[in-house]
């Protein structure tokens, strides 16, 4: 029997779901983990919820997710001016769920900016150009500033948190969790633990992942105190107010609504989905 191959997104929001796991864990970006799980290079992974909508054959660890029921803080569009005036939004290629959530929200709100894929990396404080190259403030021409005012960038995870911390006075932030709640009235599910069908002891693995979540949430102050980068008061708000780690009926309804909207806007094939929980 081979050692369990488990993958996890490498963001702060996953810490309460993975800290203390006994064994090796492959940490990577959401899109990379989705591909590796689909190829059978991983047995279990905490991945983008859209991976389940694209390939609903996985078993889902019940009662565990990364969700929000309002502003999520770390999934956002950084922009200048009114969101309705944005002409182009650069997409983070590391994202799966956020990109498709953005597609749905824009379509539902009848907004039509161009969506273009860009390289990952931090954004400059004074504006950005197509490929995201930093521009020295003194060299920014009026034309570049005007162009930047009509261009926005989708940011997710820790990169979004760092960007908000560094540039909160220079950008506005369109929080996708907040917009979903306003439009749909339900929680949004960003990530789930998915288990491939051939894994024999799926129930045992699922039980351990639920126990691990419960242990970490019961000792959340200890988890926060161990972080060396982020302000602990911020982390307390982030974990306790912005994020949810359950997967109850409301979260499941939100996920089904997301699946319906994705089909409506041609992001996945139409048809009902049947989910299998362990």
Number of C-alpha atoms within 10 A of each C-alpha: 3 4 8 14 16 22 28 23 25 16 16 16 22 18 19 22 24 18 13 12 12 7 9 11 15 13 16 16 19 26 18 17 26 24 14 14 23 14 10 12 13 19 21 27 25 27 29 25 26 27 22 22 24 14 11 15 16 21 21 22 24 21 20 23 27 24 25 25 22 21 23 23 22 26 28 26 23 25 23 18 13 11 19 13 15 20 17 19 23 24 22 20 18 20 20 21 22 23 20 18 22 21 20 21 17 15 15 12 10 10 15 15 20 11 17 14 15 17 14 15 13 15 20 16 17 18 26 22 17 15 14 17 14 15 17 11 11 7 8 13 11 9 9 15 15 11 17 20 21 20 25 28 22 26 30 21 22 16 17 20 18 14 19 20 11 11 15 13 9 13 19 18 21 19 19 24 27 21 17 23 17 13 11 13 14 20 25 32 28 21 26 26 26 30 27 18 12 10 13 10 9 21 16 10 17 23 14 13 20 17 13 18 24 17 15 18 18 12 12 18 13 11 17 19 14 10 12 8 6 15 11 16 10 11 20 16 11 19 19 13 15 20 21 21 24 20 20 14 11 16 23 18 16 22 23 19 15 23 23 20 21 21 17 14 15 12 18 17 14 14 9 10 15 10 14 12 15 15
